Amino acid sequence: GFGFQWAGGSTETMFSHAAAGLYREFAGAVDRHGSLQWIALSGAGSARARAPGAIDAGAIRKALRADNKSDFLDAEAIAEAVQRPRMRFVPIKTEEQLDLQALHRVRERWVMRRTAVVNQIRSLLLERGLTLPKGRSHLDEQLPRILEDAELRLSNSFRVLLAQLKLELEQLTSRLEQMDRVIQQTAKESDACQRLAEIPGVGPVTATALIAAVGDGSAFRKGRNLAAWVGIVPRECSTGGKQKLLGISKRGNRYLRRLFVQGARSVLQQRHKQTPGLNSWLAQLLARTHQNVVTVALANKLVRMAWAVLCKNAIALPILLCPRKIPV
């Protein structure tokens, strides 16, 4: 029976901001006793609240619900979760973050589609005894020759099909090149992206993807929290006072984790061109563990550096000049 006046606009605006997570919004309303209220909303589908520290509302309802499922019991469980002091809430994304996020999602879908087309062309040619090496560059080089070679025993209908697949591949490549130009232009116009680009292994794609996901990084108290959210910290299964660390958790944002691991792998391949501090640190790790473990450790380090650059406006280069013996 209380009347609420939303600080963020109309009721429709507030419910449009609800997403597949849980976030807390301060309402400018007062009840009949004059006390301020906390409003918790849980919805499905919107990307606006897909931000760091998110906790799935469905998981919260399932964990805190003590009885059968109903709207009333779900609301009761969410209300209990809001009052817990250690609960982490999801900040709302800005319009710029949503635009960047949409850009990366569409780009990723086109990359997957291009890979699927390349694999389909290679498999169709393999059925006819034509083997192509792995890699899109080999396909781009040899596919025109295959279409023009009259000595190959390929039917006209199959040549038409290959020509259509080749056209689709060219269109996807053109779209991706245009998308990359947009991302590069966005990175040039952003001061945060320029600072992130100073970190080895971080380019325009990784920088814009990170900003789209975490903004200025203020939702994380320290860099380890961001690394845990990305999913490149060890899982732990300790008991009886004995610590046991497993492989990385692989939780959180898979897209960001893949970008940072790929960037770390490129830095590891060119480690002799890096600063002496980073080169020495990588050499120590490579001397006592597997290359893949070193790659993930470096990706973890890059994520922490990215958090320091975003949240504290730190400079990336001096961090690399101080080698430390960090256990893997």
Protein Blocks (a to p, Z undefined) as FASTA:
>chain_A
ZZcddfkbcfklmmmmpccdddddddfbdcfkopacddddddehiaklmcghiacfklmm
mmmpcbdcdfklmmmmmmmmmmpmkbccdddddfklmmmmmmmmmmmmmmmmmmmmmmmm
mmmmmmnopacdedjklmmmmmmmmmmmmkbccdfklmmmmmmmmmmmmmmmmmmmmmmm
mmmmmmmmpmklmmmmmpghiafklmmmmmmmnonopmpmbfklmmmmnopaccdddeeh
iacddddekgajfklmmmmmmmmmmmmmmmmmmcfklmmmmmmmmmmpcfklmmmmmmmm
mmmmmmmmmmnopafklmmmmccdddZZ
